[in-house]
Amino acid sequence: MIITTTQSQHITLQSPRLAQIIEQVMANHPADLHTGITHIDGDNIFVNRISAHTKCYSESLSEVHHQYIDVHVVLSGTEGYAAPLTPTTAGHLAAYDPESDAALCQNIADEQHFILEPNQCAVFFPGEWHRPLLNHSGSDAQAQQVEKIVIKIKAETL
């Protein structure tokens, strides 16, 4: 997991190709994209434009992907997240679905909470559990409108 800004050199040092993809998407004004999927390179790279309200922790699920890297970028609003800092295994609420490349779980041990604001991003690699769209002040705070994108990159393309 990497937490940074969309202009950070940190990603460039980790993966120049990943930084190039993020830069390309951000240069094309992602706030102007229609809600839903926009393909950049077929199923290898695509953007999911999301307009949603945050949720309290108890109403949310943690997710994990096997094939895709997720780059969550907040465009407007404030979005809370939870993710474990160390690798974890969990009993899945639903079996892994290869079509959506996701498994879901309610209870993940040792989740740490963090907040993303506009032009900040979190990169989750395959196998890294993450719980997006949380109320930014934790449990039962007021839901907020969030505009965001998730850049989905098939891991083998990097």
C-alpha positions as CSV (number, residue, x, y, z in Angstrom):
1,M,0.0,0.0,0.0
2,I,1.2,3.5,-0.9
3,I,-0.5,6.6,0.4
4,T,0.6,9.8,-1.3
5,T,-0.5,12.6,-3.6
6,T,-1.1,12.4,-7.4
7,Q,1.9,14.6,-8.0
8,S,4.3,12.7,-5.7
9,Q,7.7,11.5,-6.8
10,H,7.3,8.6,-4.3
11,I,5.4,6.6,-6.9
12,T,7.9,7.3,-9.6
13,L,10.6,5.9,-7.4
14,Q,8.5,2.8,-6.7
15,S,7.3,2.2,-10.2
16,P,7.8,4.6,-13.1
17,R,5.1,2.8,-15.2
18,L,2.6,3.2,-12.4
19,A,3.4,6.9,-12.0
20,Q,3.0,7.3,-15.8
21,I,-0.4,5.7,-15.8
22,I,-1.6,7.9,-12.9
23,E,-0.2,11.0,-14.6
24,Q,-1.9,10.1,-17.9
25,V,-5.3,9.6,-16.2
26,M,-5.0,12.8,-14.1
27,A,-4.0,14.9,-17.2
28,N,-7.3,13.9,-18.9
29,H,-9.5,15.6,-16.3
30,P,-11.1,12.6,-14.5
31,A,-13.7,14.8,-12.8
32,D,-15.3,15.2,-16.3
33,L,-15.6,11.4,-16.9
34,H,-19.1,9.9,-16.7
35,T,-19.9,7.8,-13.7
36,G,-18.8,4.2,-14.4
37,I,-16.1,2.5,-16.4
38,T,-13.8,4.2,-19.0
39,H,-11.3,1.9,-20.6
40,I,-7.8,3.3,-21.2
41,D,-6.2,0.1,-22.4
42,G,-8.9,-2.5,-22.7
43,D,-9.1,-4.7,-19.6
44,N,-5.5,-3.9,-18.7
45,I,-6.1,-0.4,-17.5
46,F,-9.5,1.3,-16.9
47,V,-11.0,4.0,-14.7
48,N,-14.1,3.6,-12.5
49,R,-15.6,7.1,-11.9
50,I,-17.5,7.0,-8.6
51,S,-20.0,9.4,-7.0
52,A,-21.0,8.1,-3.6
53,H,-21.7,8.8,0.0
54,T,-19.4,7.6,2.7
55,K,-20.6,5.0,5.2
56,C,-20.1,4.2,8.8
57,Y,-17.7,1.4,9.5
58,S,-20.3,-1.1,10.5
59,E,-22.1,-0.8,7.2
60,S,-19.0,-1.3,5.1
61,L,-17.0,-4.2,3.8
62,S,-13.3,-4.7,3.3
63,E,-12.2,-5.8,-0.2
64,V,-9.3,-7.5,-1.8
65,H,-8.3,-8.1,-5.4
66,H,-6.1,-10.8,-7.0
67,Q,-5.4,-9.5,-10.5
68,Y,-5.7,-5.7,-10.3
69,I,-3.9,-2.8,-8.6
70,D,-6.3,-0.2,-7.3
71,V,-5.4,3.4,-7.3
72,H,-8.1,5.3,-5.4
73,V,-8.0,9.1,-6.1
74,V,-10.3,11.5,-4.3
75,L,-11.5,14.3,-6.6
76,S,-13.7,16.1,-4.1
77,G,-14.9,15.5,-0.6
78,T,-13.1,13.6,2.2
79,E,-12.9,9.9,2.3
80,G,-12.0,7.6,5.1
81,Y,-10.3,4.2,4.7
82,A,-9.3,1.3,6.8
83,A,-6.6,-1.2,5.9
84,P,-4.2,-3.5,7.8
85,L,-0.6,-2.5,7.7
86,T,0.6,-6.1,7.6
87,P,-0.5,-9.0,5.4
88,T,-3.6,-10.7,6.7
89,T,-5.9,-13.6,5.8
90,A,-9.6,-13.4,6.4
91,G,-12.7,-15.5,6.1
92,H,-14.6,-14.1,3.2
93,L,-18.2,-13.2,3.3
94,A,-18.4,-14.1,-0.3
95,A,-16.1,-16.4,-2.3
96,Y,-13.6,-14.7,-4.6
97,D,-15.4,-13.6,-7.8
98,P,-13.0,-13.7,-10.7
99,E,-15.3,-11.6,-12.9
100,S,-15.2,-8.6,-10.4
101,D,-11.8,-9.6,-9.1
102,A,-12.9,-9.2,-5.5
103,A,-13.6,-10.9,-2.3
104,L,-15.3,-9.2,0.6
105,C,-15.1,-9.4,4.4
106,Q,-16.6,-7.6,7.4
107,N,-13.9,-8.3,9.9
108,I,-10.2,-7.7,9.2
109,A,-7.7,-7.7,12.1
110,D,-5.6,-4.7,12.9
111,E,-7.1,-2.3,10.4
112,Q,-5.6,1.2,10.6
113,H,-7.7,4.3,9.6
114,F,-6.6,7.1,7.4
115,I,-8.2,9.9,5.4
116,L,-7.8,11.0,1.8
117,E,-8.5,14.5,0.6
118,P,-8.7,15.9,-3.0
119,N,-5.6,14.9,-5.1
120,Q,-4.5,12.4,-2.6
121,C,-4.4,8.7,-3.5
122,A,-4.0,5.3,-2.0
123,V,-2.5,2.4,-4.1
124,F,-3.5,-1.1,-3.1
125,F,-1.6,-4.0,-4.6
126,P,-3.2,-7.5,-5.2
127,G,-3.7,-9.2,-1.9
128,E,-3.9,-6.0,0.1
129,W,-7.3,-5.7,2.0
130,H,-8.8,-2.2,2.0
131,R,-12.1,-0.7,3.2
132,P,-13.0,2.5,1.2
133,L,-15.8,5.1,1.4
134,L,-15.8,5.4,5.2
135,N,-17.0,8.5,7.1
136,H,-13.9,10.4,7.7
137,S,-14.2,10.8,11.4
138,G,-14.8,7.1,12.0
139,S,-17.8,5.3,13.2
140,D,-21.1,7.0,13.0
141,A,-20.3,10.5,11.7
142,Q,-22.4,12.2,9.1
143,A,-22.1,10.7,5.6
144,Q,-20.4,12.9,3.0
145,Q,-20.6,13.1,-0.7
146,V,-17.3,11.9,-2.4
147,E,-16.3,12.2,-6.0
148,K,-13.4,9.8,-6.8
149,I,-11.9,7.6,-9.4
150,V,-10.4,4.1,-9.0
151,I,-7.7,3.4,-11.6
152,K,-7.7,-0.4,-12.1
153,I,-4.4,-1.7,-13.5
154,K,-3.8,-5.3,-14.2
155,A,-0.8,-6.2,-12.2
156,E,1.0,-8.1,-15.0
157,T,1.0,-4.9,-17.1
158,L,3.5,-3.3,-14.8
